Amino acid sequence: MQKRLLWRFFPAFAAVVAVLLLLFSVVAIRLFDNFYLAQVTDELKAQVTLAEPTLRTTADIQQAVRELGERSGTRFTVVLPDGTVAADSEENPAQMTNHADRPEVRDAFGGIVGVSTRHSPTLKKELLYVAVRVRAAGETRFILRAAKPLRGIKEAIGPVFGEMSLVALLIGAAAVLVSFVVARRISVPLRRIQEGAERFAAGDLGSRLAMPETEEFARLARSLNTMAEQLRRLENIRKDFVANVSHELRTPITSIKGYVETLRDGALADREKARAFLDTIARQADRLGAIVEDLLALSKIERDNEQGDIVLDRSRLRPILEAAAQLFAQRAAERSVRIDISCDEGLSAPVSAPLLEQAIANLVDNAVKYSHDGGTVTVSAALAPDAVVITVADTGIGISLEHLPRLFERFYRVDKARSRAAGGTGLGLAIVKHIALAHKGAVSVKSEQGKGSSFSISLPLS
């Protein structure tokens, strides 16, 4: 049976309040009980300490013990080293059993203050005992023990427990009443937010939640509206991705299929054409392989980042930059493109060296591809406030401003025909972006048509 949100929320809240108050009361009572017992224990220790000099020098220990007990309202017992009771302020010591096995007496013989709470077989009630060793001429003369009945202690703290229980009940009643009022005020705007969230879940991402008067609910409504906008954007990106990946895979597959059919239809007889067709098929197969490899690499980076499997170690950056640039040194030399590296030898940052090298290599690859013959590619790293910024800049063809916001999306191409001809998969910059995110960093781009581009990866120093 379905219930209104108020009646689902309020009983649970009231139950939580009741449980918390019960736990608070139990803990508070126990703490107070322990505190009071500790106070009584300290009091008994003080009484034993004050009585010790008198008993050490008196001739009639039994009389002295009885007088001490009458004055203080505390029971005193004197136990000899063999456990025999020599004096007691309330009982006849001759009728008392050997006390050598009493825990507080054993502790006192061991040289520490003995404290014990247990049932007294002599007085037939629970007592708190404190015992100390009294020495003379370096030897144990006797054990002096003080005791108070626990019943008296509990009677002393009983009224406090009653008052605490009453206060807890009053607080509980007030909390339940307040929770009922709060639950009612929460239920209406929360129900409206719930209805809006259900519309979003049903796919109506174009609707928007009205802003409640309560600030917290207004923030929640704004967050849900923002989430809906992001979901719409992600849905558009998903559709674009599906369309793009389908197109990117369909193009080489269609080409391979077409050339294979041509070869089957008789082109195999012409060795020169057959070789050219097979070379084209091989290139398209390589292209398919490159797309799949980049998709797998991108998926692995995302998965490792989500699972926390990417380990960052503080590493010098210059060797990483040099290794990435070296991969394209020959291709750059063939077009007279110079690759310059600018980075202090001691500059370091917490990085995953293989991933960072892959990201820089992707940027250097693009920079060399889209540079004019005789151009320059500059790979640099420098300190910025709280970060290290790695930049790959070229003097190539540049990118128009309208393309920059979408440049790091998967399969987004500025010039589709030219980028495919250059051998790109359309995933290189997306990989760079996710490697930067895996380092808790960011990637950015500045570019102007005809004047080159500058891509930067910002890495936090800690």
Secondary structure, 3 states (H helix, E strand, C coil): CCCCHHHHHHHHHHHHHHHHHHHHHHHHHHHHHHHHHHHHHHHHHHHHHHHHHHHHHCCCHHHHHHHHHHHHCCEEEEECCCCCEEEECCCCHHHCCCCCCCHHHHHHHCCCCEEEEEEECCCCEEEEEEEEEEEECCEEEEEEEEEEEHHHHHHHHHHHHHHHHHHHHHHHHHHHHHHHHHHHHHHHHHHHHHHHHHHHHCCCCCCCCCCCCCHHHHHHHHHHHHHHHHHHHHHHHHHHHHHHHHHHHHHHHHHHHHHHHHHHCCHHHCHHHHHHHHHHHHHHHHHHHHHHHHHHHHHHHHHHHHHCCCCCEEEECHHHHHHHHHCCHHHHHHCCCEEEEECCCCCEEEECHHHHHHHHHHHHHHHHHCCCCCCEEEEEEEEECCEEEEEEEECCCCCCHHHHHHCCCCCCCCCHHHHHHCCCCCCHHHHHHHHHHHCCCEEEEEEECCCEEEEEEEEECC
